[in-house]
Amino acid sequence: MKRTLSLLTAAILFFATQAHEGMWLLNKLKQINEAEMQKLGFKLTAEDIYDINKSSLKDGIVRLGGGFCSGEMVSAEGLFLTNHHCGYDAVQGLSSVEHDYLTDGFWAKTRADEKAAGFSVSFLQHIDDVTERVNGELTADMSEADRNAKIEEIAGTLIEESSKENGLSTEFKVMFEGNEFYLFHYKTFRDVRLVGVPPSAIGKFGGDTDNWMWPRHTGDFSMFRVYTGADGEPADPAPTNIPFKPKHHFPVSINGVKEGDFTMIMGYPGSTDRFLSSHGVKLGLEQEFPSRVKVRRAKLDIYEEFQAQDPVVRIQYASKHASVSNYWKYFIGQSRGLKRLHIEEKKQAQERELMDWVNADATRKAKYGDIMTDLESGYTERAKFEKANVYMQEAAFGSEAVILGFRLFGLKMQLATDPKDAPKVAAAVARAQAASDEFWKDYNPATDQKVTATMFRMFHSDVARDLQPQVMNTIEKKYKGNFDAWAAALFKSSILTDQARMNAFLAKPSLKVLDKDLGFQTSESCLNHYRNFLAPALSAGDESLERGYRLMVAAMREKNPAKNWYPNANSTMRLTYGQVGSYVPADAVFYDYETTVNGVLEKEDNTNPEFIVPKRQHELLMKKDYGRYANEKGELITCFISNNDITGGNSGSGVFNASGELIGIAFDGNWEAMSGDIAFEPELQRTISVDIRYVLWTIDTFAGASHLVDEMTLVQRKAEEVKVDVPVETVPAPKKPTKTVAPVKKS
């Protein structure tokens, strides 16, 4: 074996190990990113990505719901792809013991077989930078409260001025911690239908064990179709609707990827906190993260106990379990990464450097001198209540019965203030009835009873008594602190835990019944505690924190004006670019950039629900029946990694090559870089994507749904057409990994 790397190989490894930080606004690409993107191999222009006058790549990007996931159009007939876990809730809602689409998968043979998904999708129309208009009405002497009130007033005016035509809406977004402001205009389509989803044994292969991990062998995808009215405009779901005709749909490349290939991801990252101060990191590590991990693990244990006992409960709680589990593991990884990479200390050093610059000039000191004082005092105040806040969110509000009780508050207020106004009472009853009807399908009282008892017991034992809701007094006095006995009494009698009791109450609503109901008393106690005590207590330090962060970010940008800054993710469309690349996660460990189906067979364990391989899949893989989806070596690639910068909300985002062709679907981040939402780690950060050829193979060969592949535009280029020259003459040697590398977040 040769002991030296060729110059070309060295160049590729160097680029591949330096992740490309940034979640970029599309309307800023021309001035900030286009040149670097093209240097990395991008063959298009910024106008090809974002253009408000003609079709561009943005028009093929799908926002699911309000931004819980992303997707990409892959046909002229409204077909789009997203992740399996993004469609999981819809598939679970359509499943039953008789038709278990979670376990068996689902493939619509005809358009008539497609099933209502229960969510809407939106397409970005254009972005307006309204920073000058907003800042023109703000003054330096405003308090943060007055400033926020004025911003809210301006936002309302701007939104009111925007078009309200069918499906059109406008969202006002604050960027750079209150220093810039934008309008995002969308068109929303309300008729979305499930077209296909692989069995969970493919779509969730590896389960919680492999979640956030590399190497990965998961076929994490699902397919939906958007429908419109006969005029092509948004319409309520109806049998007469027609498939949506997108302005752009993405060609699908079956060429695959190589180390160093350009990659681009477009989607809707939900939330990052890259400007978080050292005080914020400290609060998270000491109070927030360990509390969330502890409570979620207890809830997962109960879910798993009841799911194992009853196939109905297994389906009912599949989506709930997945939701709780995903961020249970995320917070573990994030804590580990923040500690191992010494992020608090690094941020302290950055803050000292910033304040040295501030204090070196009298004008800067007058403007920015109180930044750290504001942040420290704000977090000191918040720290008094942070643990109670987490336990309220995760534990008290972790009871499904308690949450259902919140849906009755409108009716309670109407009965208390004007019970004789029959139309208003009827309207409140109708809203409560709609919430109740939706609730029962995926509800198991026995499961929730144990969850409720456990959650409130943990709240009582782990949080200071004076920070707990008043319902704890009832449990202590009437039930002598026996949370199981209290929960048993509640679930035996409450209208919140039995559909027949709820329906009887709504047929004849009574304030007296609500006031005496143990479940509603608990809901009311928790909500009043949060609204009247905890939320105001938590917000006591908000003014200091808001002012501190706004001025800190302004100072950082003023100190380094040559840097290309990007705002934190906030569920708006962003673009991230980088390259395919392997990485070194720890000393003496090397991870290649792609996996093959050989790994599926290596992990196969049909006694373990997380690693089941369906019989048909096993047979096809053993025969190496890969068809046109095999690479040049005859292998079927499952997943690959690239150094793109993503986070939650990017799930389902398309991964595109230098020509804007779909090559994969992003679905995860890697364990070693789970602190990345707070501090980006260029040598470690990787995006995990399912290779589009594995997606196509699953649809075509495994499922036999070739009609769906035929609907797409497949592209296979000749080798000379896909070759990208890497500028090697100025590239330094690749970095040698150190022994201090270590632990960042899911798409």
TIPA-704752 format. One record per residue (C-alpha): x, y, z; residue in one letter. Coordinates in Angstrom, 1 decimal, m for minus. Example, Ala and Ser with C-alpha at 12.3 -4.5 7.8 and 13.67 -1.06 7.14 Angstrom:
<nodes>
12.3  m4.5  7.8  A
13.7  m1.1  7.1  S
</nodes>
This chain:
<nodes>
0.0  0.0  0.0  M
1.3  3.5  m0.9  K
2.2  5.5  2.2  R
1.6  8.9  0.6  T
m1.5  10.6  m0.8  L
m1.6  12.1  m4.2  S
m2.0  15.8  m4.4  L
m5.5  15.4  m5.7  L
m6.5  13.0  m2.9  T
m5.0  15.4  m0.3  A
m7.0  18.2  m1.8  A
m10.2  16.3  m1.7  I
m9.7  15.2  1.9  L
m8.9  18.7  3.0  F
m12.0  20.1  1.5  F
m14.1  17.2  2.9  A
m12.9  17.6  6.4  T
m13.7  21.3  6.6  Q
m17.5  21.6  6.9  A
m19.1  24.6  5.3  H
m20.9  26.5  8.0  E
m23.9  28.6  7.2  G
m27.7  28.5  6.6  M
m28.0  31.2  4.0  W
m30.9  33.4  3.0  L
m31.7  32.9  m0.7  L
m32.0  36.5  m1.5  N
m28.4  37.1  m0.3  K
m26.8  34.3  m2.3  L
m25.6  36.6  m5.2  K
m23.7  39.0  m3.1  Q
m22.4  36.5  m0.4  I
m22.2  32.9  m1.6  N
m22.3  32.5  m5.4  E
m18.5  32.8  m6.0  A
m17.5  30.3  m3.3  E
m20.2  27.9  m4.4  M
m18.9  28.0  m8.0  Q
m15.4  27.5  m6.7  K
m16.5  24.3  m5.0  L
m18.0  23.1  m8.3  G
m21.5  24.6  m8.5  F
m22.5  24.9  m12.2  K
m25.5  27.2  m11.8  L
m26.0  30.7  m10.6  T
m27.7  32.4  m7.7  A
m30.6  33.4  m10.1  E
m31.1  29.8  m10.9  D
m31.8  29.2  m7.2  I
m33.9  32.3  m6.4  Y
m35.7  34.3  m8.9  D
m39.0  36.0  m8.4  I
m39.7  36.6  m12.1  N
m39.3  33.1  m13.5  K
m39.1  29.5  m12.4  S
m36.1  28.7  m10.1  S
m35.0  25.9  m7.8  L
m36.8  27.5  m4.8  K
m40.1  26.7  m6.5  D
m39.5  23.0  m6.1  G
m38.9  23.1  m2.4  I
m41.8  22.1  m0.1  V
m42.5  23.3  3.4  R
m44.6  20.7  5.3  L
m47.2  22.3  7.6  G
m45.7  25.3  9.4  G
m42.1  24.0  8.8  G
m41.9  20.7  10.8  F
m40.2  19.2  7.8  C
m39.1  19.9  4.2  S
m39.5  18.2  0.9  G
m38.8  18.4  m2.9  E
m41.0  18.1  m6.0  M
m39.9  15.3  m8.2  V
m42.6  15.2  m10.9  S
m44.7  17.5  m13.0  A
m47.8  15.9  m11.4  E
m47.3  17.1  m7.8  G
m45.3  14.2  m6.5  L
m42.8  15.1  m3.7  F
m40.4  13.3  m1.5  L
m39.6  13.8  2.2  T
m38.4  11.6  5.1  N
m40.1  8.5  6.4  H
m40.1  10.1  9.9  H
m41.7  13.3  8.4  C
m44.6  11.3  7.1  G
m44.7  9.0  10.1  Y
m47.6  10.9  11.9  D
m49.7  10.8  8.8  A
m49.0  7.1  8.2  V
m49.7  6.3  11.8  Q
m53.0  8.2  11.6  G
m54.0  6.1  8.6  L
m53.0  2.8  10.1  S
m54.9  0.2  12.1  S
m54.3  m3.3  13.2  V
m56.1  m4.5  10.1  E
m54.2  m2.1  7.8  H
m50.8  m1.6  9.5  D
m49.1  0.7  7.0  Y
m46.3  1.4  9.6  L
m45.2  m2.2  9.6  T
m46.2  m3.2  6.0  D
m45.7  0.0  4.1  G
m48.1  1.5  1.6  F
m48.0  2.1  m2.2  W
m50.9  3.6  m4.1  A
m51.3  1.7  m7.4  K
m53.5  4.5  m8.8  T
m54.2  8.1  m8.0  R
m57.6  7.0  m6.6  A
m55.7  4.9  m4.0  D
m53.8  7.8  m2.5  E
m54.9  8.7  1.0  K
m55.5  12.1  2.7  A
m52.4  13.0  4.6  A
m53.9  15.6  7.0  G
m51.4  18.4  6.6  F
m50.8  21.3  4.1  S
m47.7  22.3  2.2  V
m46.4  25.7  1.2  S
m44.1  27.1  m1.4  F
m42.0  30.3  m1.0  L
m43.0  33.0  m3.4  Q
m40.5  35.7  m2.5  H
m38.6  37.4  0.3  I
m38.6  41.1  1.2  D
m35.9  42.8  3.3  D
m37.8  45.4  5.4  V
m35.0  46.2  7.8  T
m34.7  49.9  6.8  E
m38.4  50.4  7.1  R
m38.6  48.9  10.6  V
m35.4  50.5  11.9  N
m36.6  53.8  10.6  G
m39.3  53.8  13.3  E
m37.1  52.6  16.2  L
m35.0  54.8  18.4  T
m31.9  54.0  20.5  A
m33.6  55.2  23.7  D
m36.5  52.8  23.5  M
m36.9  50.2  26.2  S
m37.0  46.6  24.8  E
m40.7  46.4  25.6  A
m41.4  49.6  23.7  D
m39.2  48.5  20.9  R
m40.9  45.1  20.6  N
m44.3  46.8  20.7  A
m43.3  49.0  17.8  K
m41.9  46.1  15.8  I
m45.1  44.2  16.4  E
m47.1  47.2  15.2  E
m45.0  47.6  12.1  I
m45.2  43.8  11.4  A
m49.0  43.9  11.5  G
m49.1  46.8  9.1  T
m46.7  45.0  6.7  L
m48.6  41.8  6.8  I
m51.9  43.6  6.3  E
m50.5  45.3  3.2  E
m49.6  41.9  1.7  S
m51.7  40.0  m0.7  S
m54.5  37.8  0.8  K
m55.4  36.0  m2.4  E
m56.3  32.3  m2.2  N
m53.6  30.4  m0.5  G
m51.2  33.4  m0.1  L
m49.9  34.5  3.3  S
m47.0  36.5  4.7  T
m44.8  35.9  7.7  E
m42.7  38.5  9.4  F
m39.4  37.3  10.7  K
m36.8  38.9  13.0  V
m33.2  38.0  12.2  M
m29.8  38.6  13.9  F
m31.4  38.8  17.3  E
m33.4  41.9  16.5  G
m31.1  43.7  14.1  N
m32.7  42.8  10.7  E
m36.3  42.1  9.6  F
m37.8  40.2  6.6  Y
m41.1  39.3  5.1  L
m41.6  35.8  3.7  F
m44.5  35.3  1.3  H
m46.0  31.8  0.8  Y
m48.6  30.0  m1.2  K
m50.3  27.1  0.7  T
m52.0  24.0  m0.7  F
m54.4  22.2  1.5  R
m54.9  18.9  m0.3  D
m52.0  16.5  0.3  V
m52.2  12.8  m0.1  R
m50.0  9.9  0.9  L
m48.6  8.1  m2.2  V
m46.1  5.7  m0.8  G
m44.0  4.7  2.2  V
m41.7  1.8  2.8  P
m42.2  m0.5  5.8  P
m40.7  0.8  9.0  S
m38.1  m2.0  8.8  A
m36.6  0.1  5.9  I
m37.8  3.6  6.7  G
m36.7  3.3  10.4  K
m34.0  0.7  10.1  F
m31.8  1.0  13.1  G
m34.4  2.7  15.3  G
m33.2  4.5  18.4  D
m29.9  2.6  18.4  T
m28.8  4.1  15.1  D
m30.5  7.5  15.5  N
m28.0  10.3  15.1  W
m25.3  7.7  14.3  M
m23.0  7.0  11.4  W
m22.6  4.5  9.6  P
m26.3  4.4  8.7  R
m28.4  2.1  6.5  H
m31.9  3.7  6.7  T
m34.3  4.2  3.8  G
m35.7  7.3  5.4  D
m38.2  8.5  2.8  F
m41.9  8.8  2.0  S
m43.9  10.1  m0.9  M
m46.9  12.5  m1.1  F
m48.8  14.3  m3.8  R
m50.2  17.8  m3.8  V
m53.6  18.5  m5.3  Y
m55.3  21.7  m6.4  T
m58.7  22.8  m7.6  G
m59.6  22.5  m11.3  A
m58.1  26.0  m11.8  D
m54.7  24.9  m10.4  G
m55.2  27.0  m7.3  E
m55.3  25.9  m3.6  P
m58.5  24.1  m2.7  A
m59.9  22.1  0.2  D
m59.6  18.3  m0.2  P
m62.0  17.0  m2.7  A
m62.3  14.0  m5.1  P
m62.5  16.3  m8.1  T
m59.2  18.0  m7.4  N
m56.3  17.6  m9.8  I
m52.6  17.0  m9.3  P
m50.5  20.2  m8.7  F
m48.4  21.5  m11.5  K
m45.2  22.8  m9.8  P
m43.2  25.7  m11.3  K
m40.2  23.5  m10.9  H
m39.5  19.8  m10.2  H
m36.1  18.3  m9.7  F
m34.4  15.9  m12.1  P
m33.2  12.8  m10.2  V
m29.6  11.8  m10.8  S
m28.6  8.2  m10.7  I
m24.9  8.9  m11.0  N
m24.3  8.8  m7.3  G
m21.6  10.7  m5.4  V
m17.9  10.7  m4.9  K
m15.7  12.2  m2.2  E
m15.3  15.9  m2.7  G
m18.5  16.3  m4.9  D
m20.4  19.5  m4.5  F
m23.6  19.2  m2.4  T
m26.4  21.7  m1.8  M
m29.3  21.4  0.5  I
m32.4  23.6  0.5  M
m35.1  23.4  3.2  G
m36.6  24.9  6.3  Y
m34.2  24.5  9.3  P
m36.2  25.1  12.5  G
m34.0  26.6  15.2  S
m30.3  27.2  15.9  T
m28.7  29.2  18.7  D
m25.2  30.0  17.3  R
m25.1  33.3  19.2  F
m25.9  31.7  22.6  L
m23.7  33.2  25.3  S
m21.5  31.2  27.8  S
m24.2  31.9  30.4  H
m26.8  30.2  28.2  G
m24.6  27.2  27.7  V
m24.1  26.9  31.4  K
m27.8  27.0  32.1  L
m28.5  24.4  29.5  G
m25.9  22.0  30.8  L
m26.8  22.4  34.5  E
m30.6  22.5  34.4  Q
m32.4  22.3  31.0  E
m30.8  19.3  29.2  F
m30.5  16.8  32.1  P
m34.1  17.6  33.1  S
m35.4  16.9  29.6  R
m33.4  13.7  29.3  V
m34.6  12.4  32.6  K
m38.3  13.1  32.1  V
m38.4  11.9  28.5  R
m36.7  8.6  29.4  R
m39.3  7.9  32.0  A
m42.1  8.6  29.6  K
m40.4  6.4  26.9  L
m40.2  3.5  29.3  D
m43.9  3.6  30.0  I
m44.8  3.9  26.3  Y
m42.6  0.9  25.5  E
m44.1  m1.2  28.3  E
m47.7  m0.7  27.0  F
m46.7  m0.9  23.3  Q
m45.2  m4.3  23.9  A
m48.4  m5.6  25.5  Q
m50.9  m4.5  22.9  D
m50.6  m4.1  19.1  P
m53.3  m1.4  19.1  V
m51.3  0.7  21.6  V
m48.1  0.0  19.5  R
m49.7  1.8  16.6  I
m51.5  4.5  18.7  Q
m48.2  5.5  20.4  Y
m45.8  4.9  17.5  A
m45.6  8.6  16.5  S
m45.7  9.8  20.1  K
m42.8  7.5  21.0  H
m40.8  8.6  18.0  A
m41.3  12.3  18.8  S
m40.3  11.9  22.4  V
m37.4  9.6  21.6  S
m35.8  11.7  18.9  N
m35.0  14.7  21.2  Y
m34.4  12.5  24.2  W
m31.3  11.2  22.4  K
m30.5  14.6  20.9  Y
m30.2  16.3  24.3  F
m27.9  13.5  25.5  I
m25.7  14.0  22.5  G
m25.8  17.8  22.7  Q
m24.8  17.8  26.4  S
m22.0  15.4  25.7  R
m20.7  17.5  22.8  G
m20.9  20.8  24.6  L
m18.8  19.3  27.5  K
m16.3  17.4  25.4  R
m15.6  20.3  23.1  L
m15.5  22.8  26.0  H
m18.0  25.1  24.4  I
m18.7  27.2  27.5  E
m15.0  28.0  27.8  E
m14.7  28.8  24.1  K
m17.6  31.2  24.3  K
m16.2  32.8  27.4  Q
m13.0  33.5  25.4  A
m14.9  34.9  22.5  Q
m16.8  37.2  24.9  E
m13.7  38.5  26.5  R
m12.2  39.3  23.1  E
m15.4  41.1  22.1  L
m15.5  43.2  25.3  M
m11.8  44.1  24.9  D
m12.7  45.5  21.5  W
m15.7  47.3  23.0  V
m13.8  48.8  25.9  N
m11.0  50.0  23.7  A
m13.2  52.9  22.3  D
m15.3  55.3  24.3  A
m18.1  55.4  21.7  T
m18.3  51.7  21.5  R
m18.2  51.4  25.2  K
m21.1  53.8  25.6  A
m23.1  51.7  23.1  K
m22.1  48.2  24.0  Y
m20.5  48.3  27.4  G
m23.3  46.6  29.3  D
m23.7  43.6  27.0  I
m22.3  41.0  29.4  M
m23.8  42.6  32.4  T
m27.3  42.3  30.8  D
m26.7  38.7  29.7  L
m25.4  37.6  33.1  E
m28.2  39.3  35.0  S
m30.9  37.9  32.7  G
m29.6  34.3  33.0  Y
m29.2  34.7  36.8  T
m32.9  35.6  37.0  E
m34.0  32.8  34.6  R
m31.9  30.2  36.4  A
m34.2  30.5  39.4  K
m37.1  29.0  37.4  F
m35.6  27.0  34.5  E
m35.9  23.6  36.0  K
m39.6  24.2  37.0  A
m40.3  25.4  33.5  N
m38.8  22.3  31.9  V
m40.8  20.0  34.3  Y
m44.0  21.9  33.5  M
m43.4  21.5  29.8  Q
m42.2  17.9  29.8  E
m43.9  16.4  32.9  A
m47.1  18.2  33.7  A
m47.9  18.9  30.1  F
m46.7  15.4  29.3  G
m50.0  14.1  30.5  S
m52.4  13.8  27.5  E
m55.4  14.2  29.8  A
m54.0  17.5  31.1  V
m53.5  18.8  27.6  I
m57.1  17.8  26.5  L
m58.3  19.8  29.5  G
m56.8  22.9  28.0  F
m59.2  22.5  25.0  R
m62.1  23.0  27.4  L
m61.0  26.4  28.7  F
m62.9  28.4  26.1  G
m66.1  26.5  27.1  L
m65.4  27.0  30.8  K
m65.0  30.8  30.3  M
m68.3  31.0  28.4  Q
m70.2  29.0  31.0  L
m68.7  31.1  33.7  A
m69.4  34.5  32.1  T
m72.6  34.1  30.0  D
m74.1  30.6  30.1  P
m77.4  31.8  28.6  K
m75.8  32.9  25.3  D
m76.8  29.8  23.5  A
m75.0  30.5  20.2  P
m71.7  31.2  21.9  K
m72.1  28.2  24.2  V
m72.8  26.0  21.1  A
m69.8  27.3  19.3  A
m67.6  26.6  22.3  A
m69.0  23.1  22.6  V
m68.4  22.5  18.9  A
m64.7  23.5  19.3  R
m64.3  21.2  22.3  A
m66.1  18.4  20.5  Q
m63.8  18.6  17.5  A
m60.7  18.5  19.7  A
m62.2  15.6  21.7  S
m63.1  13.6  18.6  D
m59.6  13.9  17.2  E
m58.1  12.9  20.6  F
m59.5  9.4  21.2  W
m58.3  7.5  18.1  K
m54.7  7.5  19.4  D
m55.3  7.5  23.1  Y
m54.9  4.7  25.6  N
m56.1  5.6  29.1  P
m54.1  3.0  30.9  A
m50.9  4.2  29.3  T
m51.7  7.9  30.1  D
m52.7  7.0  33.7  Q
m49.2  5.6  34.4  K
m47.5  8.5  32.5  V
m49.6  11.0  34.5  T
m48.8  9.5  37.9  A
m45.1  9.2  37.0  T
m44.7  12.7  35.6  M
m46.4  14.4  38.5  F
m44.4  12.3  41.0  R
m41.1  13.3  39.3  M
m42.2  17.0  39.3  F
m43.0  16.8  43.0  H
m39.7  15.1  43.9  S
m37.3  17.1  41.6  D
m38.6  20.7  41.8  V
m38.7  23.1  44.7  A
m42.2  22.9  46.4  R
m42.9  26.6  46.0  D
m42.5  26.3  42.2  L
m45.1  23.6  41.8  Q
m48.8  23.9  40.8  P
m51.5  23.9  43.5  Q
m52.8  20.5  42.5  V
m49.9  19.1  44.4  M
m51.7  20.2  47.6  N
m54.6  17.9  46.8  T
m52.3  15.0  46.1  I
m50.4  15.5  49.3  E
m53.4  16.0  51.6  K
m56.3  14.0  50.1  K
m54.1  11.1  48.7  Y
m51.3  11.4  51.2  K
m48.7  11.8  48.4  G
m49.7  8.6  46.7  N
m49.5  9.6  43.0  F
m50.7  6.2  41.8  D
m53.9  6.5  43.9  A
m54.5  10.0  42.8  W
m54.1  9.1  39.1  A
m56.4  6.1  39.5  A
m59.1  8.3  41.0  A
m58.7  10.9  38.2  L
m58.8  8.4  35.4  F
m61.8  6.5  36.9  K
m64.0  9.6  37.1  S
m62.8  12.4  34.8  S
m64.4  13.4  31.5  I
m60.9  13.9  30.1  L
m60.1  10.2  30.2  T
m63.2  8.5  28.7  D
m65.0  9.3  25.5  Q
m68.5  8.4  26.7  A
m68.1  10.7  29.7  R
m66.8  13.5  27.5  M
m69.6  13.2  25.0  N
m72.3  13.1  27.8  A
m70.8  16.3  29.3  F
m70.7  18.1  25.9  L
m74.3  17.1  25.2  A
m75.2  18.9  28.4  K
m72.3  21.2  29.4  P
m72.2  22.3  33.0  S
m69.8  24.6  34.9  L
m70.5  22.6  38.1  K
m69.4  19.4  36.4  V
m66.1  21.0  35.2  L
m65.3  22.5  38.5  D
m65.7  19.2  40.3  K
m63.9  17.1  37.7  D
m60.5  16.0  39.1  L
m58.9  15.9  35.6  G
m60.1  19.4  34.7  F
m59.0  20.7  38.2  Q
m55.5  19.4  37.4  T
m55.5  21.0  33.9  S
m56.7  24.3  35.3  E
m54.2  24.2  38.2  S
m51.3  23.6  35.8  C
m52.4  26.2  33.2  L
m53.0  28.9  35.9  N
m49.7  28.1  37.5  H
m47.9  28.5  34.2  Y
m49.8  31.6  33.1  R
m50.0  33.5  36.4  N
m46.7  32.5  38.0  F
m44.1  30.6  36.0  L
m44.3  32.5  32.7  A
m44.1  36.0  34.4  P
m41.2  34.8  36.6  A
m39.3  33.4  33.6  L
m39.8  36.7  31.7  S
m38.4  38.8  34.5  A
m35.0  38.7  32.9  G
m36.2  38.9  29.3  D
m35.6  42.6  28.8  E
m31.9  42.2  29.9  S
m31.5  39.1  27.7  L
m33.1  40.7  24.6  E
m31.1  43.9  24.9  R
m27.9  42.0  25.6  G
m28.2  39.6  22.6  Y
m29.3  42.4  20.2  R
m26.3  44.5  21.1  L
m23.9  41.6  21.3  M
m24.7  40.5  17.7  V
m24.6  44.1  16.5  A
m21.1  44.5  18.1  A
m19.9  41.2  16.7  M
m20.9  42.3  13.2  R
m19.4  45.7  13.6  E
m16.1  44.3  14.9  K
m15.8  41.9  11.9  N
m17.6  43.5  9.0  P
m15.7  41.5  6.4  A
m17.2  38.2  7.7  K
m20.1  36.7  5.8  N
m22.7  36.5  8.6  W
m25.9  34.4  8.5  Y
m28.8  34.5  10.9  P
m29.9  31.7  13.2  N
m32.4  29.2  11.7  A
m36.0  30.2  12.3  N
m38.1  28.0  10.0  S
m37.4  30.1  6.9  T
m36.0  28.7  3.7  M
m32.2  28.4  3.8  R
m29.5  27.0  1.6  L
m26.4  25.2  2.8  T
m23.6  24.1  0.5  Y
m20.6  21.8  1.0  G
m19.1  18.6  m0.2  Q
m19.4  14.9  0.2  V
m16.7  13.7  2.6  G
m15.5  11.1  5.1  S
m14.3  12.1  8.6  Y
m12.3  11.1  11.6  V
m14.7  11.0  14.7  P
m12.0  10.2  17.2  A
m8.5  9.0  17.6  D
m7.7  6.0  15.4  A
m11.2  5.9  13.9  V
m12.1  6.7  10.2  F
m15.6  6.9  8.8  Y
m16.1  6.5  5.0  D
m18.5  8.8  3.2  Y
m21.0  6.1  2.0  E
m22.6  2.9  3.1  T
m23.9  0.0  1.1  T
m26.7  m2.6  1.5  V
m24.1  m5.0  2.8  N
m24.5  m3.1  6.1  G
m28.2  m3.9  6.2  V
m27.4  m7.6  6.0  L
m24.6  m7.2  8.6  E
m26.9  m5.6  11.1  K
m29.9  m7.9  10.3  E
m31.4  m9.3  13.5  D
m35.0  m10.4  13.2  N
m35.3  m10.9  16.9  T
m34.7  m7.1  17.4  N
m37.5  m4.8  16.1  P
m34.9  m2.1  15.2  E
m33.0  m4.4  12.9  F
m35.6  m6.5  11.1  I
m35.0  m7.1  7.4  V
m38.2  m8.0  5.5  P
m38.1  m11.3  3.8  K
m38.4  m9.8  0.3  R
m35.7  m7.3  0.9  Q
m33.4  m10.0  2.3  H
m33.9  m12.1  m0.8  E
m33.3  m9.3  m3.2  L
m30.2  m8.2  m1.4  L
m28.8  m11.7  m1.3  M
m29.3  m12.0  m5.1  K
m27.7  m8.5  m5.5  K
m30.7  m7.6  m7.6  D
m29.9  m3.9  m7.9  Y
m30.6  m3.2  m11.6  G
m29.8  0.3  m12.8  R
m29.4  1.6  m9.3  Y
m26.1  m0.1  m8.7  A
m22.9  1.9  m8.8  N
m20.0  1.2  m11.1  E
m18.7  m1.5  m8.7  K
m22.1  m3.3  m8.7  G
m22.9  m2.0  m5.2  E
m26.2  m0.5  m4.0  L
m25.4  2.6  m1.9  I
m27.8  3.2  1.0  T
m26.6  6.5  2.6  C
m23.8  9.1  2.3  F
m22.5  12.0  4.3  I
m21.6  15.6  3.4  S
m20.4  18.6  5.4  N
m23.6  20.6  4.9  N
m25.0  22.7  7.8  D
m28.5  21.5  8.8  I
m30.7  21.1  11.8  T
m34.3  20.1  12.8  G
m36.8  21.1  10.1  G
m34.3  20.2  7.4  N
m35.6  16.6  7.7  S
m36.7  15.6  4.2  G
m34.7  18.3  2.5  S
m33.3  17.4  m0.9  G
m29.6  17.1  m1.4  V
m28.6  18.4  m4.9  F
m25.5  18.1  m7.0  N
m23.6  20.8  m8.9  A
m26.3  20.8  m11.6  S
m29.3  21.1  m9.3  G
m30.2  17.4  m9.6  E
m31.5  15.4  m6.7  L
m29.0  13.0  m5.3  I
m30.3  12.2  m1.8  G
m32.7  13.2  1.0  I
m31.2  14.6  4.2  A
m32.5  13.0  7.4  F
m30.0  13.3  10.2  D
m26.9  14.8  11.8  G
m24.0  12.8  13.3  N
m23.5  12.0  17.0  W
m20.0  13.6  17.3  E
m21.3  17.0  16.3  A
m24.5  17.3  18.2  M
m23.5  20.5  19.9  S
m23.6  22.1  16.4  G
m26.8  24.0  16.9  D
m24.9  26.1  19.4  I
m21.4  25.8  18.1  A
m20.5  24.6  14.6  F
m17.7  22.2  14.5  E
m16.1  22.2  11.0  P
m14.0  19.1  11.3  E
m16.9  17.0  12.7  L
m20.2  18.3  11.3  Q
m21.8  15.9  8.9  R
m25.3  15.6  7.3  T
m26.5  12.0  6.8  I
m28.6  11.5  3.7  S
m30.3  8.5  2.1  V
m28.9  8.0  m1.4  D
m31.6  8.6  m4.0  I
m30.7  5.3  m5.8  R
m31.7  3.4  m2.7  Y
m34.9  5.3  m2.6  V
m35.6  4.4  m6.3  L
m34.6  0.8  m5.8  W
m37.0  0.5  m2.8  T
m39.9  2.0  m4.8  I
m39.1  0.2  m8.1  D
m37.5  m3.2  m7.3  T
m38.7  m3.9  m3.7  F
m42.2  m2.4  m3.8  A
m42.9  m2.9  m7.5  G
m44.2  0.7  m7.8  A
m42.3  1.4  m11.0  S
m45.2  3.7  m12.2  H
m44.0  6.2  m9.6  L
m40.4  6.1  m10.8  V
m41.6  6.5  m14.4  D
m43.3  9.7  m13.3  E
m39.9  11.2  m12.4  M
m37.2  12.7  m14.6  T
m34.2  10.4  m14.2  L
m30.8  11.6  m15.3  V
m27.6  9.6  m15.9  Q
m24.7  11.6  m17.2  R
m21.5  10.3  m18.8  K
m18.4  10.3  m16.7  A
m16.8  13.2  m18.5  E
m20.0  15.3  m17.9  E
m19.9  14.9  m14.1  V
m16.1  15.4  m13.6  K
m15.3  18.5  m11.5  V
m11.8  19.8  m11.4  D
m10.5  20.5  m7.9  V
m8.0  23.4  m7.7  P
m5.2  21.5  m6.0  V
m2.2  23.8  m6.5  E
m3.0  26.0  m3.4  T
m4.5  23.4  m1.1  V
m2.6  22.7  2.1  P
m2.2  19.2  3.4  A
m5.1  17.6  5.2  P
m5.2  18.2  9.0  K
m4.1  15.3  11.2  K
m6.9  14.5  13.7  P
m6.1  15.1  17.4  T
m7.0  13.1  20.4  K
m9.4  15.7  21.6  T
m12.0  15.4  18.9  V
m15.5  14.5  20.1  A
m19.1  15.1  20.3  P
m24.4  17.4  17.3  V
m28.4  17.6  16.0  K
m31.1  15.9  13.9  K
m32.7  17.0  10.7  S
</nodes>
